[in-house]
Amino acid sequence: MKRYLRAHLDDPNLGADVLCHRFNASRATVYRLFHVDGGVHRYVRDQRLDRCMTELANTVPRRGAVRAI
């Protein structure tokens, strides 16, 4: 599930409901699997922030770069 989430971070609807449908799992199962990470929403948010930080660190400074990321 984590691999799926990381591959689809651009999807604005990404969350527990998507995982339930995609993996045919109950909400309780999904929440239990992500409990250690602080929940699905927190995991997705943290992955998005990590990706942004990496892109910012590897981007040549230019006008509009932050907005594009």
PDB file with SEQRES, HELIX, SHEET and CRYST1 records, atoms N, CA, C and O in Angstrom:
SEQRES   1 A   69  MET LYS ARG TYR LEU ARG ALA HIS LEU ASP ASP PRO ASN          
SEQRES   2 A   69  LEU GLY ALA ASP VAL LEU CYS HIS ARG PHE ASN ALA SER          
SEQRES   3 A   69  ARG ALA THR VAL TYR ARG LEU PHE HIS VAL ASP GLY GLY          
SEQRES   4 A   69  VAL HIS ARG TYR VAL ARG ASP GLN ARG LEU ASP ARG CYS          
SEQRES   5 A   69  MET THR GLU LEU ALA ASN THR VAL PRO ARG ARG GLY ALA          
SEQRES   6 A   69  VAL ARG ALA ILE                                              
HELIX    1 AA1 LYS A    2  ALA A    7  1                                   6    
HELIX    2 AA2 ALA A   16  PHE A   23  1                                   8    
HELIX    3 AA3 ARG A   27  LEU A   33  1                                   7    
HELIX    4 AA4 HIS A   35  ASP A   37  5                                   3    
HELIX    5 AA5 VAL A   40  ALA A   57  1                                  18    
HELIX    6 AA6 ALA A   65  ALA A   68  1                                   4    
CRYST1    1.000    1.000    1.000  90.00  90.00  90.00 P 1           1          
ATOM      1  N   MET A   1       0.821  -1.191   0.000  1.00  0.00           N  
ATOM      2  CA  MET A   1       0.000   0.000   0.000  1.00  0.00           C  
ATOM      3  C   MET A   1       0.865   1.255   0.000  1.00  0.00           C  
ATOM      4  O   MET A   1       0.550   2.240  -0.668  1.00  0.00           O  
ATOM      5  N   LYS A   2       1.950   1.209   0.750  1.00  0.00           N  
ATOM      6  CA  LYS A   2       2.829   2.382   0.797  1.00  0.00           C  
ATOM      7  C   LYS A   2       3.461   2.645  -0.562  1.00  0.00           C  
ATOM      8  O   LYS A   2       3.599   3.796  -0.974  1.00  0.00           O  
ATOM      9  N   ARG A   3       3.840   1.595  -1.249  1.00  0.00           N  
ATOM     10  CA  ARG A   3       4.405   1.758  -2.589  1.00  0.00           C  
ATOM     11  C   ARG A   3       3.368   2.399  -3.513  1.00  0.00           C  
ATOM     12  O   ARG A   3       3.699   3.284  -4.303  1.00  0.00           O  
ATOM     13  N   TYR A   4       2.132   1.958  -3.414  1.00  0.00           N  
ATOM     14  CA  TYR A   4       1.048   2.523  -4.226  1.00  0.00           C  
ATOM     15  C   TYR A   4       0.870   4.007  -3.897  1.00  0.00           C  
ATOM     16  O   TYR A   4       0.752   4.834  -4.802  1.00  0.00           O  
ATOM     17  N   LEU A   5       0.852   4.340  -2.627  1.00  0.00           N  
ATOM     18  CA  LEU A   5       0.688   5.738  -2.227  1.00  0.00           C  
ATOM     19  C   LEU A   5       1.820   6.602  -2.773  1.00  0.00           C  
ATOM     20  O   LEU A   5       1.576   7.674  -3.326  1.00  0.00           O  
ATOM     21  N   ARG A   6       3.059   6.133  -2.616  1.00  0.00           N  
ATOM     22  CA  ARG A   6       4.195   6.920  -3.112  1.00  0.00           C  
ATOM     23  C   ARG A   6       4.138   7.119  -4.619  1.00  0.00           C  
ATOM     24  O   ARG A   6       4.583   8.150  -5.124  1.00  0.00           O  
ATOM     25  N   ALA A   7       3.599   6.148  -5.338  1.00  0.00           N  
ATOM     26  CA  ALA A   7       3.510   6.251  -6.801  1.00  0.00           C  
ATOM     27  C   ALA A   7       2.386   7.169  -7.257  1.00  0.00           C  
ATOM     28  O   ALA A   7       2.376   7.610  -8.406  1.00  0.00           O  
ATOM     29  N   HIS A   8       1.436   7.463  -6.364  1.00  0.00           N  
ATOM     30  CA  HIS A   8       0.268   8.258  -6.744  1.00  0.00           C  
ATOM     31  C   HIS A   8       0.099   9.520  -5.893  1.00  0.00           C  
ATOM     32  O   HIS A   8      -1.025   9.960  -5.653  1.00  0.00           O  
ATOM     33  N   LEU A   9       1.202  10.097  -5.442  1.00  0.00           N  
ATOM     34  CA  LEU A   9       1.138  11.272  -4.578  1.00  0.00           C  
ATOM     35  C   LEU A   9       0.490  12.482  -5.252  1.00  0.00           C  
ATOM     36  O   LEU A   9       0.020  13.390  -4.566  1.00  0.00           O  
ATOM     37  N   ASP A  10       0.461  12.504  -6.566  1.00  0.00           N  
ATOM     38  CA  ASP A  10      -0.152  13.630  -7.278  1.00  0.00           C  
ATOM     39  C   ASP A  10      -1.676  13.590  -7.264  1.00  0.00           C  
ATOM     40  O   ASP A  10      -2.323  14.584  -7.592  1.00  0.00           O  
ATOM     41  N   ASP A  11      -2.250  12.466  -6.893  1.00  0.00           N  
ATOM     42  CA  ASP A  11      -3.707  12.304  -6.864  1.00  0.00           C  
ATOM     43  C   ASP A  11      -4.277  13.061  -5.670  1.00  0.00           C  
ATOM     44  O   ASP A  11      -3.979  12.708  -4.528  1.00  0.00           O  
ATOM     45  N   PRO A  12      -5.092  14.096  -5.902  1.00  0.00           N  
ATOM     46  CA  PRO A  12      -5.635  14.878  -4.783  1.00  0.00           C  
ATOM     47  C   PRO A  12      -6.633  14.090  -3.927  1.00  0.00           C  
ATOM     48  O   PRO A  12      -6.904  14.482  -2.792  1.00  0.00           O  
ATOM     49  N   ASN A  13      -7.177  13.001  -4.443  1.00  0.00           N  
ATOM     50  CA  ASN A  13      -8.145  12.204  -3.692  1.00  0.00           C  
ATOM     51  C   ASN A  13      -7.508  11.038  -2.952  1.00  0.00           C  
ATOM     52  O   ASN A  13      -8.212  10.196  -2.395  1.00  0.00           O  
ATOM     53  N   LEU A  14      -6.198  10.983  -2.942  1.00  0.00           N  
ATOM     54  CA  LEU A  14      -5.484   9.882  -2.320  1.00  0.00           C  
ATOM     55  C   LEU A  14      -5.767   9.829  -0.827  1.00  0.00           C  
ATOM     56  O   LEU A  14      -5.672  10.841  -0.132  1.00  0.00           O  
ATOM     57  N   GLY A  15      -6.112   8.657  -0.342  1.00  0.00           N  
ATOM     58  CA  GLY A  15      -6.393   8.497   1.073  1.00  0.00           C  
ATOM     59  C   GLY A  15      -6.881   7.104   1.384  1.00  0.00           C  
ATOM     60  O   GLY A  15      -6.745   6.189   0.572  1.00  0.00           O  
ATOM     61  N   ALA A  16      -7.448   6.947   2.561  1.00  0.00           N  
ATOM     62  CA  ALA A  16      -7.902   5.645   3.033  1.00  0.00           C  
ATOM     63  C   ALA A  16      -8.962   5.036   2.121  1.00  0.00           C  
ATOM     64  O   ALA A  16      -8.942   3.832   1.867  1.00  0.00           O  
ATOM     65  N   ASP A  17      -9.885   5.853   1.629  1.00  0.00           N  
ATOM     66  CA  ASP A  17     -10.946   5.327   0.762  1.00  0.00           C  
ATOM     67  C   ASP A  17     -10.382   4.724  -0.520  1.00  0.00           C  
ATOM     68  O   ASP A  17     -10.843   3.679  -0.979  1.00  0.00           O  
ATOM     69  N   VAL A  18      -9.391   5.383  -1.089  1.00  0.00           N  
ATOM     70  CA  VAL A  18      -8.758   4.878  -2.306  1.00  0.00           C  
ATOM     71  C   VAL A  18      -8.087   3.541  -2.015  1.00  0.00           C  
ATOM     72  O   VAL A  18      -8.198   2.602  -2.803  1.00  0.00           O  
ATOM     73  N   LEU A  19      -7.394   3.454  -0.889  1.00  0.00           N  
ATOM     74  CA  LEU A  19      -6.717   2.208  -0.530  1.00  0.00           C  
ATOM     75  C   LEU A  19      -7.717   1.078  -0.290  1.00  0.00           C  
ATOM     76  O   LEU A  19      -7.487  -0.056  -0.710  1.00  0.00           O  
ATOM     77  N   CYS A  20      -8.809   1.381   0.374  1.00  0.00           N  
ATOM     78  CA  CYS A  20      -9.841   0.366   0.618  1.00  0.00           C  
ATOM     79  C   CYS A  20     -10.343  -0.202  -0.697  1.00  0.00           C  
ATOM     80  O   CYS A  20     -10.473  -1.416  -0.852  1.00  0.00           O  
ATOM     81  N   HIS A  21     -10.621   0.672  -1.626  1.00  0.00           N  
ATOM     82  CA  HIS A  21     -11.148   0.239  -2.921  1.00  0.00           C  
ATOM     83  C   HIS A  21     -10.087  -0.504  -3.731  1.00  0.00           C  
ATOM     84  O   HIS A  21     -10.352  -1.575  -4.278  1.00  0.00           O  
ATOM     85  N   ARG A  22      -8.889   0.069  -3.803  1.00  0.00           N  
ATOM     86  CA  ARG A  22      -7.812  -0.497  -4.630  1.00  0.00           C  
ATOM     87  C   ARG A  22      -7.360  -1.865  -4.134  1.00  0.00           C  
ATOM     88  O   ARG A  22      -7.073  -2.752  -4.938  1.00  0.00           O  
ATOM     89  N   PHE A  23      -7.295  -2.044  -2.806  1.00  0.00           N  
ATOM     90  CA  PHE A  23      -6.771  -3.285  -2.235  1.00  0.00           C  
ATOM     91  C   PHE A  23      -7.855  -4.171  -1.630  1.00  0.00           C  
ATOM     92  O   PHE A  23      -7.562  -5.186  -0.997  1.00  0.00           O  
ATOM     93  N   ASN A  24      -9.106  -3.777  -1.832  1.00  0.00           N  
ATOM     94  CA  ASN A  24     -10.227  -4.557  -1.307  1.00  0.00           C  
ATOM     95  C   ASN A  24     -10.048  -4.843   0.188  1.00  0.00           C  
ATOM     96  O   ASN A  24     -10.188  -5.978   0.644  1.00  0.00           O  
ATOM     97  N   ALA A  25      -9.739  -3.793   0.922  1.00  0.00           N  
ATOM     98  CA  ALA A  25      -9.490  -3.909   2.359  1.00  0.00           C  
ATOM     99  C   ALA A  25     -10.498  -3.049   3.124  1.00  0.00           C  
ATOM    100  O   ALA A  25     -11.010  -2.059   2.601  1.00  0.00           O  
ATOM    101  N   SER A  26     -10.765  -3.433   4.336  1.00  0.00           N  
ATOM    102  CA  SER A  26     -11.676  -2.643   5.162  1.00  0.00           C  
ATOM    103  C   SER A  26     -10.952  -1.403   5.679  1.00  0.00           C  
ATOM    104  O   SER A  26      -9.723  -1.360   5.726  1.00  0.00           O  
ATOM    105  N   ARG A  27     -11.731  -0.403   6.064  1.00  0.00           N  
ATOM    106  CA  ARG A  27     -11.147   0.814   6.640  1.00  0.00           C  
ATOM    107  C   ARG A  27     -10.355   0.487   7.893  1.00  0.00           C  
ATOM    108  O   ARG A  27      -9.289   1.054   8.129  1.00  0.00           O  
ATOM    109  N   ALA A  28     -10.886  -0.438   8.704  1.00  0.00           N  
ATOM    110  CA  ALA A  28     -10.197  -0.824   9.939  1.00  0.00           C  
ATOM    111  C   ALA A  28      -8.818  -1.403   9.632  1.00  0.00           C  
ATOM    112  O   ALA A  28      -7.848  -1.115  10.333  1.00  0.00           O  
ATOM    113  N   THR A  29      -8.737  -2.216   8.587  1.00  0.00           N  
ATOM    114  CA  THR A  29      -7.454  -2.806   8.207  1.00  0.00           C  
ATOM    115  C   THR A  29      -6.479  -1.739   7.750  1.00  0.00           C  
ATOM    116  O   THR A  29      -5.318  -1.738   8.157  1.00  0.00           O  
ATOM    117  N   VAL A  30      -6.946  -0.832   6.906  1.00  0.00           N  
ATOM    118  CA  VAL A  30      -6.080   0.238   6.409  1.00  0.00           C  
ATOM    119  C   VAL A  30      -5.594   1.106   7.564  1.00  0.00           C  
ATOM    120  O   VAL A  30      -4.405   1.414   7.647  1.00  0.00           O  
ATOM    121  N   TYR A  31      -6.485   1.497   8.442  1.00  0.00           N  
ATOM    122  CA  TYR A  31      -6.082   2.336   9.570  1.00  0.00           C  
ATOM    123  C   TYR A  31      -5.126   1.600  10.508  1.00  0.00           C  
ATOM    124  O   TYR A  31      -4.207   2.205  11.059  1.00  0.00           O  
ATOM    125  N   ARG A  32      -5.338   0.318  10.688  1.00  0.00           N  
ATOM    126  CA  ARG A  32      -4.452  -0.473  11.552  1.00  0.00           C  
ATOM    127  C   ARG A  32      -3.051  -0.541  10.935  1.00  0.00           C  
ATOM    128  O   ARG A  32      -2.054  -0.438  11.650  1.00  0.00           O  
ATOM    129  N   LEU A  33      -2.973  -0.713   9.620  1.00  0.00           N  
ATOM    130  CA  LEU A  33      -1.673  -0.800   8.952  1.00  0.00           C  
ATOM    131  C   LEU A  33      -0.887   0.518   9.021  1.00  0.00           C  
ATOM    132  O   LEU A  33       0.343   0.505   9.035  1.00  0.00           O  
ATOM    133  N   PHE A  34      -1.592   1.643   9.066  1.00  0.00           N  
ATOM    134  CA  PHE A  34      -0.922   2.938   9.075  1.00  0.00           C  
ATOM    135  C   PHE A  34      -0.888   3.584  10.461  1.00  0.00           C  
ATOM    136  O   PHE A  34      -0.480   4.737  10.603  1.00  0.00           O  
ATOM    137  N   HIS A  35      -1.311   2.851  11.462  1.00  0.00           N  
ATOM    138  CA  HIS A  35      -1.322   3.384  12.827  1.00  0.00           C  
ATOM    139  C   HIS A  35       0.078   3.839  13.257  1.00  0.00           C  
ATOM    140  O   HIS A  35       0.228   4.904  13.857  1.00  0.00           O  
ATOM    141  N   VAL A  36       1.087   3.043  12.956  1.00  0.00           N  
ATOM    142  CA  VAL A  36       2.469   3.354  13.329  1.00  0.00           C  
ATOM    143  C   VAL A  36       2.942   4.655  12.688  1.00  0.00           C  
ATOM    144  O   VAL A  36       3.768   5.370  13.255  1.00  0.00           O  
ATOM    145  N   ASP A  37       2.415   4.956  11.508  1.00  0.00           N  
ATOM    146  CA  ASP A  37       2.814   6.162  10.766  1.00  0.00           C  
ATOM    147  C   ASP A  37       1.973   7.382  11.126  1.00  0.00           C  
ATOM    148  O   ASP A  37       2.163   8.451  10.547  1.00  0.00           O  
ATOM    149  N   GLY A  38       1.065   7.243  12.056  1.00  0.00           N  
ATOM    150  CA  GLY A  38       0.210   8.359  12.438  1.00  0.00           C  
ATOM    151  C   GLY A  38      -1.051   8.456  11.606  1.00  0.00           C  
ATOM    152  O   GLY A  38      -1.765   9.456  11.679  1.00  0.00           O  
ATOM    153  N   GLY A  39      -1.333   7.443  10.822  1.00  0.00           N  
ATOM    154  CA  GLY A  39      -2.530   7.426   9.988  1.00  0.00           C  
ATOM    155  C   GLY A  39      -2.201   7.623   8.523  1.00  0.00           C  
ATOM    156  O   GLY A  39      -1.095   8.027   8.163  1.00  0.00           O  
ATOM    157  N   VAL A  40      -3.181   7.329   7.687  1.00  0.00           N  
ATOM    158  CA  VAL A  40      -2.999   7.424   6.238  1.00  0.00           C  
ATOM    159  C   VAL A  40      -2.769   8.871   5.820  1.00  0.00           C  
ATOM    160  O   VAL A  40      -1.850   9.159   5.052  1.00  0.00           O  
ATOM    161  N   HIS A  41      -3.584   9.764   6.312  1.00  0.00           N  
ATOM    162  CA  HIS A  41      -3.469  11.178   5.926  1.00  0.00           C  
ATOM    163  C   HIS A  41      -2.079  11.715   6.271  1.00  0.00           C  
ATOM    164  O   HIS A  41      -1.452  12.388   5.453  1.00  0.00           O  
ATOM    165  N   ARG A  42      -1.610  11.424   7.449  1.00  0.00           N  
ATOM    166  CA  ARG A  42      -0.296  11.915   7.870  1.00  0.00           C  
ATOM    167  C   ARG A  42       0.815  11.301   7.013  1.00  0.00           C  
ATOM    168  O   ARG A  42       1.764  11.990   6.639  1.00  0.00           O  
ATOM    169  N   TYR A  43       0.698  10.019   6.705  1.00  0.00           N  
ATOM    170  CA  TYR A  43       1.698   9.358   5.871  1.00  0.00           C  
ATOM    171  C   TYR A  43       1.755  10.019   4.494  1.00  0.00           C  
ATOM    172  O   TYR A  43       2.840  10.319   3.995  1.00  0.00           O  
ATOM    173  N   VAL A  44       0.597  10.244   3.881  1.00  0.00           N  
ATOM    174  CA  VAL A  44       0.546  10.872   2.559  1.00  0.00           C  
ATOM    175  C   VAL A  44       1.125  12.283   2.626  1.00  0.00           C  
ATOM    176  O   VAL A  44       1.922  12.671   1.773  1.00  0.00           O  
ATOM    177  N   ARG A  45       0.727  13.040   3.628  1.00  0.00           N  
ATOM    178  CA  ARG A  45       1.236  14.411   3.769  1.00  0.00           C  
ATOM    179  C   ARG A  45       2.752  14.417   3.922  1.00  0.00           C  
ATOM    180  O   ARG A  45       3.441  15.207   3.276  1.00  0.00           O  
ATOM    181  N   ASP A  46       3.273  13.539   4.776  1.00  0.00           N  
ATOM    182  CA  ASP A  46       4.718  13.488   4.995  1.00  0.00           C  
ATOM    183  C   ASP A  46       5.465  13.079   3.730  1.00  0.00           C  
ATOM    184  O   ASP A  46       6.541  13.606   3.450  1.00  0.00           O  
ATOM    185  N   GLN A  47       4.907  12.148   2.967  1.00  0.00           N  
ATOM    186  CA  GLN A  47       5.540  11.732   1.717  1.00  0.00           C  
ATOM    187  C   GLN A  47       5.542  12.872   0.707  1.00  0.00           C  
ATOM    188  O   GLN A  47       6.523  13.061  -0.011  1.00  0.00           O  
ATOM    189  N   ARG A  48       4.466  13.623   0.648  1.00  0.00           N  
ATOM    190  CA  ARG A  48       4.403  14.770  -0.267  1.00  0.00           C  
ATOM    191  C   ARG A  48       5.408  15.843   0.125  1.00  0.00           C  
ATOM    192  O   ARG A  48       6.072  16.427  -0.731  1.00  0.00           O  
ATOM    193  N   LEU A  49       5.516  16.097   1.419  1.00  0.00           N  
ATOM    194  CA  LEU A  49       6.490  17.090   1.891  1.00  0.00           C  
ATOM    195  C   LEU A  49       7.918  16.636   1.617  1.00  0.00           C  
ATOM    196  O   LEU A  49       8.760  17.440   1.216  1.00  0.00           O  
ATOM    197  N   ASP A  50       8.193  15.359   1.829  1.00  0.00           N  
ATOM    198  CA  ASP A  50       9.527  14.831   1.537  1.00  0.00           C  
ATOM    199  C   ASP A  50       9.865  14.977   0.058  1.00  0.00           C  
ATOM    200  O   ASP A  50      10.984  15.341  -0.301  1.00  0.00           O  
ATOM    201  N   ARG A  51       8.882  14.688  -0.797  1.00  0.00           N  
ATOM    202  CA  ARG A  51       9.117  14.822  -2.236  1.00  0.00           C  
ATOM    203  C   ARG A  51       9.396  16.280  -2.598  1.00  0.00           C  
ATOM    204  O   ARG A  51      10.304  16.564  -3.379  1.00  0.00           O  
ATOM    205  N   CYS A  52       8.622  17.196  -2.036  1.00  0.00           N  
ATOM    206  CA  CYS A  52       8.836  18.622  -2.298  1.00  0.00           C  
ATOM    207  C   CYS A  52      10.216  19.065  -1.839  1.00  0.00           C  
ATOM    208  O   CYS A  52      10.904  19.795  -2.554  1.00  0.00           O  
ATOM    209  N   MET A  53      10.624  18.631  -0.656  1.00  0.00           N  
ATOM    210  CA  MET A  53      11.935  19.000  -0.131  1.00  0.00           C  
ATOM    211  C   MET A  53      13.038  18.496  -1.057  1.00  0.00           C  
ATOM    212  O   MET A  53      13.989  19.222  -1.344  1.00  0.00           O  
ATOM    213  N   THR A  54      12.913  17.257  -1.522  1.00  0.00           N  
ATOM    214  CA  THR A  54      13.908  16.683  -2.424  1.00  0.00           C  
ATOM    215  C   THR A  54      13.964  17.459  -3.731  1.00  0.00           C  
ATOM    216  O   THR A  54      15.048  17.769  -4.224  1.00  0.00           O  
ATOM    217  N   GLU A  55      12.807  17.773  -4.291  1.00  0.00           N  
ATOM    218  CA  GLU A  55      12.774  18.523  -5.550  1.00  0.00           C  
ATOM    219  C   GLU A  55      13.353  19.923  -5.384  1.00  0.00           C  
ATOM    220  O   GLU A  55      14.064  20.413  -6.261  1.00  0.00           O  
ATOM    221  N   LEU A  56      13.048  20.565  -4.256  1.00  0.00           N  
ATOM    222  CA  LEU A  56      13.602  21.901  -4.012  1.00  0.00           C  
ATOM    223  C   LEU A  56      15.118  21.848  -3.849  1.00  0.00           C  
ATOM    224  O   LEU A  56      15.831  22.724  -4.339  1.00  0.00           O  
ATOM    225  N   ALA A  57      15.603  20.831  -3.167  1.00  0.00           N  
ATOM    226  CA  ALA A  57      17.042  20.700  -2.937  1.00  0.00           C  
ATOM    227  C   ALA A  57      17.790  20.404  -4.237  1.00  0.00           C  
ATOM    228  O   ALA A  57      18.962  20.757  -4.370  1.00  0.00           O  
ATOM    229  N   ASN A  58      17.130  19.768  -5.184  1.00  0.00           N  
ATOM    230  CA  ASN A  58      17.784  19.369  -6.430  1.00  0.00           C  
ATOM    231  C   ASN A  58      17.447  20.273  -7.616  1.00  0.00           C  
ATOM    232  O   ASN A  58      17.793  19.953  -8.754  1.00  0.00           O  
ATOM    233  N   THR A  59      16.783  21.385  -7.365  1.00  0.00           N  
ATOM    234  CA  THR A  59      16.380  22.287  -8.430  1.00  0.00           C  
ATOM    235  C   THR A  59      17.333  23.467  -8.502  1.00  0.00           C  
ATOM    236  O   THR A  59      17.688  24.067  -7.488  1.00  0.00           O  
ATOM    237  N   VAL A  60      17.732  23.779  -9.708  1.00  0.00           N  
ATOM    238  CA  VAL A  60      18.560  24.965  -9.917  1.00  0.00           C  
ATOM    239  C   VAL A  60      17.670  26.172  -9.655  1.00  0.00           C  
ATOM    240  O   VAL A  60      16.580  26.278 -10.218  1.00  0.00           O  
ATOM    241  N   PRO A  61      18.132  27.086  -8.799  1.00  0.00           N  
ATOM    242  CA  PRO A  61      17.296  28.257  -8.486  1.00  0.00           C  
ATOM    243  C   PRO A  61      16.941  29.054  -9.741  1.00  0.00           C  
ATOM    244  O   PRO A  61      17.815  29.471 -10.500  1.00  0.00           O  
ATOM    245  N   ARG A  62      15.655  29.251  -9.939  1.00  0.00           N  
ATOM    246  CA  ARG A  62      15.167  30.074 -11.040  1.00  0.00           C  
ATOM    247  C   ARG A  62      13.786  30.600 -10.674  1.00  0.00           C  
ATOM    248  O   ARG A  62      13.106  30.057  -9.803  1.00  0.00           O  
ATOM    249  N   ARG A  63      13.398  31.633 -11.337  1.00  0.00           N  
ATOM    250  CA  ARG A  63      12.120  32.275 -11.050  1.00  0.00           C  
ATOM    251  C   ARG A  63      10.967  31.284 -11.305  1.00  0.00           C  
ATOM    252  O   ARG A  63      10.897  30.684 -12.377  1.00  0.00           O  
ATOM    253  N   GLY A  64      10.075  31.114 -10.335  1.00  0.00           N  
ATOM    254  CA  GLY A  64       8.897  30.256 -10.475  1.00  0.00           C  
ATOM    255  C   GLY A  64       9.129  28.796 -10.116  1.00  0.00           C  
ATOM    256  O   GLY A  64       8.190  28.003 -10.185  1.00  0.00           O  
ATOM    257  N   ALA A  65      10.344  28.408  -9.735  1.00  0.00           N  
ATOM    258  CA  ALA A  65      10.635  27.001  -9.454  1.00  0.00           C  
ATOM    259  C   ALA A  65       9.829  26.496  -8.259  1.00  0.00           C  
ATOM    260  O   ALA A  65       9.293  25.388  -8.301  1.00  0.00           O  
ATOM    261  N   VAL A  66       9.739  27.272  -7.221  1.00  0.00           N  
ATOM    262  CA  VAL A  66       9.011  26.839  -6.022  1.00  0.00           C  
ATOM    263  C   VAL A  66       7.529  26.661  -6.355  1.00  0.00           C  
ATOM    264  O   VAL A  66       6.910  25.682  -5.937  1.00  0.00           O  
ATOM    265  N   ARG A  67       6.978  27.577  -7.085  1.00  0.00           N  
ATOM    266  CA  ARG A  67       5.567  27.482  -7.458  1.00  0.00           C  
ATOM    267  C   ARG A  67       5.306  26.214  -8.287  1.00  0.00           C  
ATOM    268  O   ARG A  67       4.283  25.556  -8.095  1.00  0.00           O  
ATOM    269  N   ALA A  68       6.198  25.874  -9.185  1.00  0.00           N  
ATOM    270  CA  ALA A  68       6.030  24.690 -10.034  1.00  0.00           C  
ATOM    271  C   ALA A  68       6.082  23.414  -9.220  1.00  0.00           C  
ATOM    272  O   ALA A  68       5.353  22.463  -9.504  1.00  0.00           O  
ATOM    273  N   ILE A  69       6.933  23.384  -8.217  1.00  0.00           N  
ATOM    274  CA  ILE A  69       7.044  22.193  -7.364  1.00  0.00           C  
ATOM    275  C   ILE A  69       5.839  22.093  -6.498  1.00  0.00           C  
ATOM    276  O   ILE A  69       5.728  21.161  -5.700  1.00  0.00           O  
TER     277      ILE A  69                                                      
END                                                                             
